[in-house]
Amino acid sequence: MPLGEREGDKSKSRYCSVETEFNDDMPNVLDFNLYYGGFDFVIAPLMDPSYWPNLVQKDSLGSGVLPFAGSNLVLSPSQWSSHVVGKVNSWIDLDSDDETLRMDSEITLK
């Protein structure tokens, strides 16, 4: 329930969130922070921060495995749209002079 609509709330704020670390178990993150913590939504990284495309093993076709979060499959679209604000990796730099970093950034962002 939005802040300001809860009994005893005197704040003019309407919503309150918490920023979390990357976690594959998004349902647990939501349960803990929304239901027990009383937050309205979470801000969470969309990708594992340790993922770098150039470090992924190439398969027999020469392409690496693109990143994905397993939690994409366990939350409904309405849960993603109403309870999660996605955050991109802090290392992403699309304007980098380093070609490897620039390409890794582009692949990860896509």
PyMOL CGO cylinders between C-alpha atoms (Angstrom):
from pymol import cmd
from pymol.cgo import CYLINDER

trace = [
    CYLINDER, 0.00, 0.00, 0.00, 1.43, 3.42, -0.89, 0.3, 1, 1, 1, 1, 1, 1,
    CYLINDER, 1.43, 3.42, -0.89, 2.79, 5.60, 1.87, 0.3, 1, 1, 1, 1, 1, 1,
    CYLINDER, 2.79, 5.60, 1.87, 0.34, 8.26, 2.96, 0.3, 1, 1, 1, 1, 1, 1,
    CYLINDER, 0.34, 8.26, 2.96, -2.52, 5.76, 2.76, 0.3, 1, 1, 1, 1, 1, 1,
    CYLINDER, -2.52, 5.76, 2.76, -1.37, 3.66, 5.71, 0.3, 1, 1, 1, 1, 1, 1,
    CYLINDER, -1.37, 3.66, 5.71, -2.85, 4.28, 9.10, 0.3, 1, 1, 1, 1, 1, 1,
    CYLINDER, -2.85, 4.28, 9.10, -0.62, 6.68, 11.00, 0.3, 1, 1, 1, 1, 1, 1,
    CYLINDER, -0.62, 6.68, 11.00, 1.31, 7.94, 7.93, 0.3, 1, 1, 1, 1, 1, 1,
    CYLINDER, 1.31, 7.94, 7.93, 1.75, 11.69, 8.03, 0.3, 1, 1, 1, 1, 1, 1,
    CYLINDER, 1.75, 11.69, 8.03, 4.23, 11.89, 5.17, 0.3, 1, 1, 1, 1, 1, 1,
    CYLINDER, 4.23, 11.89, 5.17, 3.43, 13.50, 1.84, 0.3, 1, 1, 1, 1, 1, 1,
    CYLINDER, 3.43, 13.50, 1.84, 5.54, 10.82, 0.16, 0.3, 1, 1, 1, 1, 1, 1,
    CYLINDER, 5.54, 10.82, 0.16, 3.51, 8.45, -1.94, 0.3, 1, 1, 1, 1, 1, 1,
    CYLINDER, 3.51, 8.45, -1.94, 5.87, 5.52, -2.40, 0.3, 1, 1, 1, 1, 1, 1,
    CYLINDER, 5.87, 5.52, -2.40, 9.02, 4.18, -0.80, 0.3, 1, 1, 1, 1, 1, 1,
    CYLINDER, 9.02, 4.18, -0.80, 11.53, 1.72, -2.27, 0.3, 1, 1, 1, 1, 1, 1,
    CYLINDER, 11.53, 1.72, -2.27, 14.68, -0.11, -1.31, 0.3, 1, 1, 1, 1, 1, 1,
    CYLINDER, 14.68, -0.11, -1.31, 17.70, -0.80, -3.53, 0.3, 1, 1, 1, 1, 1, 1,
    CYLINDER, 17.70, -0.80, -3.53, 18.84, -4.42, -3.45, 0.3, 1, 1, 1, 1, 1, 1,
    CYLINDER, 18.84, -4.42, -3.45, 21.85, -6.36, -4.64, 0.3, 1, 1, 1, 1, 1, 1,
    CYLINDER, 21.85, -6.36, -4.64, 21.55, -8.78, -7.57, 0.3, 1, 1, 1, 1, 1, 1,
    CYLINDER, 21.55, -8.78, -7.57, 19.73, -11.93, -6.53, 0.3, 1, 1, 1, 1, 1, 1,
    CYLINDER, 19.73, -11.93, -6.53, 18.46, -14.79, -8.71, 0.3, 1, 1, 1, 1, 1, 1,
    CYLINDER, 18.46, -14.79, -8.71, 15.63, -15.40, -6.24, 0.3, 1, 1, 1, 1, 1, 1,
    CYLINDER, 15.63, -15.40, -6.24, 13.50, -12.34, -7.02, 0.3, 1, 1, 1, 1, 1, 1,
    CYLINDER, 13.50, -12.34, -7.02, 10.31, -13.79, -5.46, 0.3, 1, 1, 1, 1, 1, 1,
    CYLINDER, 10.31, -13.79, -5.46, 12.14, -14.03, -2.13, 0.3, 1, 1, 1, 1, 1, 1,
    CYLINDER, 12.14, -14.03, -2.13, 13.52, -10.48, -2.55, 0.3, 1, 1, 1, 1, 1, 1,
    CYLINDER, 13.52, -10.48, -2.55, 9.99, -9.20, -3.15, 0.3, 1, 1, 1, 1, 1, 1,
    CYLINDER, 9.99, -9.20, -3.15, 8.51, -11.13, -0.22, 0.3, 1, 1, 1, 1, 1, 1,
    CYLINDER, 8.51, -11.13, -0.22, 11.17, -9.91, 2.18, 0.3, 1, 1, 1, 1, 1, 1,
    CYLINDER, 11.17, -9.91, 2.18, 11.15, -6.26, 1.11, 0.3, 1, 1, 1, 1, 1, 1,
    CYLINDER, 11.15, -6.26, 1.11, 7.52, -5.68, 0.15, 0.3, 1, 1, 1, 1, 1, 1,
    CYLINDER, 7.52, -5.68, 0.15, 5.61, -7.77, 2.62, 0.3, 1, 1, 1, 1, 1, 1,
    CYLINDER, 5.61, -7.77, 2.62, 7.92, -7.86, 5.63, 0.3, 1, 1, 1, 1, 1, 1,
    CYLINDER, 7.92, -7.86, 5.63, 9.85, -4.64, 5.03, 0.3, 1, 1, 1, 1, 1, 1,
    CYLINDER, 9.85, -4.64, 5.03, 6.83, -2.56, 4.05, 0.3, 1, 1, 1, 1, 1, 1,
    CYLINDER, 6.83, -2.56, 4.05, 8.36, -1.11, 0.88, 0.3, 1, 1, 1, 1, 1, 1,
    CYLINDER, 8.36, -1.11, 0.88, 6.26, -0.45, -2.21, 0.3, 1, 1, 1, 1, 1, 1,
    CYLINDER, 6.26, -0.45, -2.21, 8.82, -1.62, -4.79, 0.3, 1, 1, 1, 1, 1, 1,
    CYLINDER, 8.82, -1.62, -4.79, 12.46, -2.65, -5.12, 0.3, 1, 1, 1, 1, 1, 1,
    CYLINDER, 12.46, -2.65, -5.12, 15.28, -1.32, -7.29, 0.3, 1, 1, 1, 1, 1, 1,
    CYLINDER, 15.28, -1.32, -7.29, 17.34, -4.28, -8.44, 0.3, 1, 1, 1, 1, 1, 1,
    CYLINDER, 17.34, -4.28, -8.44, 20.11, -4.93, -10.97, 0.3, 1, 1, 1, 1, 1, 1,
    CYLINDER, 20.11, -4.93, -10.97, 18.77, -6.73, -14.02, 0.3, 1, 1, 1, 1, 1, 1,
    CYLINDER, 18.77, -6.73, -14.02, 22.01, -8.61, -14.68, 0.3, 1, 1, 1, 1, 1, 1,
    CYLINDER, 22.01, -8.61, -14.68, 24.53, -10.33, -12.50, 0.3, 1, 1, 1, 1, 1, 1,
    CYLINDER, 24.53, -10.33, -12.50, 27.20, -7.63, -12.02, 0.3, 1, 1, 1, 1, 1, 1,
    CYLINDER, 27.20, -7.63, -12.02, 29.95, -10.18, -12.60, 0.3, 1, 1, 1, 1, 1, 1,
    CYLINDER, 29.95, -10.18, -12.60, 28.69, -10.96, -16.13, 0.3, 1, 1, 1, 1, 1, 1,
    CYLINDER, 28.69, -10.96, -16.13, 31.06, -9.79, -18.87, 0.3, 1, 1, 1, 1, 1, 1,
    CYLINDER, 31.06, -9.79, -18.87, 30.32, -11.04, -22.43, 0.3, 1, 1, 1, 1, 1, 1,
    CYLINDER, 30.32, -11.04, -22.43, 33.97, -11.37, -23.42, 0.3, 1, 1, 1, 1, 1, 1,
    CYLINDER, 33.97, -11.37, -23.42, 34.54, -13.83, -20.54, 0.3, 1, 1, 1, 1, 1, 1,
    CYLINDER, 34.54, -13.83, -20.54, 31.73, -16.18, -21.63, 0.3, 1, 1, 1, 1, 1, 1,
    CYLINDER, 31.73, -16.18, -21.63, 32.85, -19.42, -23.29, 0.3, 1, 1, 1, 1, 1, 1,
    CYLINDER, 32.85, -19.42, -23.29, 32.02, -19.49, -26.98, 0.3, 1, 1, 1, 1, 1, 1,
    CYLINDER, 32.02, -19.49, -26.98, 29.89, -22.40, -28.15, 0.3, 1, 1, 1, 1, 1, 1,
    CYLINDER, 29.89, -22.40, -28.15, 30.55, -24.48, -31.27, 0.3, 1, 1, 1, 1, 1, 1,
    CYLINDER, 30.55, -24.48, -31.27, 28.81, -21.83, -33.40, 0.3, 1, 1, 1, 1, 1, 1,
    CYLINDER, 28.81, -21.83, -33.40, 31.19, -19.14, -32.14, 0.3, 1, 1, 1, 1, 1, 1,
    CYLINDER, 31.19, -19.14, -32.14, 28.64, -17.20, -30.17, 0.3, 1, 1, 1, 1, 1, 1,
    CYLINDER, 28.64, -17.20, -30.17, 28.62, -16.65, -26.43, 0.3, 1, 1, 1, 1, 1, 1,
    CYLINDER, 28.62, -16.65, -26.43, 25.60, -17.16, -24.24, 0.3, 1, 1, 1, 1, 1, 1,
    CYLINDER, 25.60, -17.16, -24.24, 23.73, -13.91, -23.80, 0.3, 1, 1, 1, 1, 1, 1,
    CYLINDER, 23.73, -13.91, -23.80, 22.95, -12.89, -20.24, 0.3, 1, 1, 1, 1, 1, 1,
    CYLINDER, 22.95, -12.89, -20.24, 19.62, -13.50, -18.60, 0.3, 1, 1, 1, 1, 1, 1,
    CYLINDER, 19.62, -13.50, -18.60, 18.31, -13.63, -15.07, 0.3, 1, 1, 1, 1, 1, 1,
    CYLINDER, 18.31, -13.63, -15.07, 16.49, -16.77, -14.02, 0.3, 1, 1, 1, 1, 1, 1,
    CYLINDER, 16.49, -16.77, -14.02, 14.03, -14.61, -12.13, 0.3, 1, 1, 1, 1, 1, 1,
    CYLINDER, 14.03, -14.61, -12.13, 12.67, -13.41, -15.50, 0.3, 1, 1, 1, 1, 1, 1,
    CYLINDER, 12.67, -13.41, -15.50, 10.87, -16.72, -15.62, 0.3, 1, 1, 1, 1, 1, 1,
    CYLINDER, 10.87, -16.72, -15.62, 9.41, -16.82, -12.11, 0.3, 1, 1, 1, 1, 1, 1,
    CYLINDER, 9.41, -16.82, -12.11, 7.70, -13.41, -11.82, 0.3, 1, 1, 1, 1, 1, 1,
    CYLINDER, 7.70, -13.41, -11.82, 4.61, -12.46, -13.74, 0.3, 1, 1, 1, 1, 1, 1,
    CYLINDER, 4.61, -12.46, -13.74, 4.74, -9.44, -16.06, 0.3, 1, 1, 1, 1, 1, 1,
    CYLINDER, 4.74, -9.44, -16.06, 2.49, -7.54, -13.65, 0.3, 1, 1, 1, 1, 1, 1,
    CYLINDER, 2.49, -7.54, -13.65, 4.92, -8.18, -10.77, 0.3, 1, 1, 1, 1, 1, 1,
    CYLINDER, 4.92, -8.18, -10.77, 7.83, -6.91, -12.86, 0.3, 1, 1, 1, 1, 1, 1,
    CYLINDER, 7.83, -6.91, -12.86, 5.93, -3.80, -13.94, 0.3, 1, 1, 1, 1, 1, 1,
    CYLINDER, 5.93, -3.80, -13.94, 4.49, -2.88, -10.55, 0.3, 1, 1, 1, 1, 1, 1,
    CYLINDER, 4.49, -2.88, -10.55, 7.11, -4.02, -8.02, 0.3, 1, 1, 1, 1, 1, 1,
    CYLINDER, 7.11, -4.02, -8.02, 10.56, -3.90, -9.68, 0.3, 1, 1, 1, 1, 1, 1,
    CYLINDER, 10.56, -3.90, -9.68, 12.55, -1.01, -11.11, 0.3, 1, 1, 1, 1, 1, 1,
    CYLINDER, 12.55, -1.01, -11.11, 15.47, -2.40, -13.08, 0.3, 1, 1, 1, 1, 1, 1,
    CYLINDER, 15.47, -2.40, -13.08, 18.97, -1.02, -12.80, 0.3, 1, 1, 1, 1, 1, 1,
    CYLINDER, 18.97, -1.02, -12.80, 21.73, -1.53, -15.39, 0.3, 1, 1, 1, 1, 1, 1,
    CYLINDER, 21.73, -1.53, -15.39, 25.25, -2.57, -14.42, 0.3, 1, 1, 1, 1, 1, 1,
    CYLINDER, 25.25, -2.57, -14.42, 27.42, 0.30, -13.21, 0.3, 1, 1, 1, 1, 1, 1,
    CYLINDER, 27.42, 0.30, -13.21, 30.37, -0.79, -15.38, 0.3, 1, 1, 1, 1, 1, 1,
    CYLINDER, 30.37, -0.79, -15.38, 28.46, -0.24, -18.65, 0.3, 1, 1, 1, 1, 1, 1,
    CYLINDER, 28.46, -0.24, -18.65, 30.14, 2.47, -20.71, 0.3, 1, 1, 1, 1, 1, 1,
    CYLINDER, 30.14, 2.47, -20.71, 28.88, 2.77, -24.28, 0.3, 1, 1, 1, 1, 1, 1,
    CYLINDER, 28.88, 2.77, -24.28, 31.31, 5.62, -25.03, 0.3, 1, 1, 1, 1, 1, 1,
    CYLINDER, 31.31, 5.62, -25.03, 34.44, 3.90, -23.76, 0.3, 1, 1, 1, 1, 1, 1,
    CYLINDER, 34.44, 3.90, -23.76, 37.67, 4.22, -25.72, 0.3, 1, 1, 1, 1, 1, 1,
    CYLINDER, 37.67, 4.22, -25.72, 38.35, 0.58, -24.84, 0.3, 1, 1, 1, 1, 1, 1,
    CYLINDER, 38.35, 0.58, -24.84, 36.72, -1.43, -27.65, 0.3, 1, 1, 1, 1, 1, 1,
    CYLINDER, 36.72, -1.43, -27.65, 36.25, -4.55, -25.48, 0.3, 1, 1, 1, 1, 1, 1,
    CYLINDER, 36.25, -4.55, -25.48, 34.49, -2.59, -22.75, 0.3, 1, 1, 1, 1, 1, 1,
    CYLINDER, 34.49, -2.59, -22.75, 32.36, -0.76, -25.31, 0.3, 1, 1, 1, 1, 1, 1,
    CYLINDER, 32.36, -0.76, -25.31, 31.28, -4.01, -27.02, 0.3, 1, 1, 1, 1, 1, 1,
    CYLINDER, 31.28, -4.01, -27.02, 30.63, -5.77, -23.68, 0.3, 1, 1, 1, 1, 1, 1,
    CYLINDER, 30.63, -5.77, -23.68, 28.55, -2.77, -22.62, 0.3, 1, 1, 1, 1, 1, 1,
    CYLINDER, 28.55, -2.77, -22.62, 26.48, -2.85, -25.81, 0.3, 1, 1, 1, 1, 1, 1,
    CYLINDER, 26.48, -2.85, -25.81, 25.83, -6.60, -25.62, 0.3, 1, 1, 1, 1, 1, 1,
    CYLINDER, 25.83, -6.60, -25.62, 24.87, -6.46, -21.95, 0.3, 1, 1, 1, 1, 1, 1,
    CYLINDER, 24.87, -6.46, -21.95, 22.58, -3.46, -22.40, 0.3, 1, 1, 1, 1, 1, 1,
    CYLINDER, 22.58, -3.46, -22.40, 20.81, -5.11, -25.34, 0.3, 1, 1, 1, 1, 1, 1,
]
cmd.load_cgo(trace, "trace")
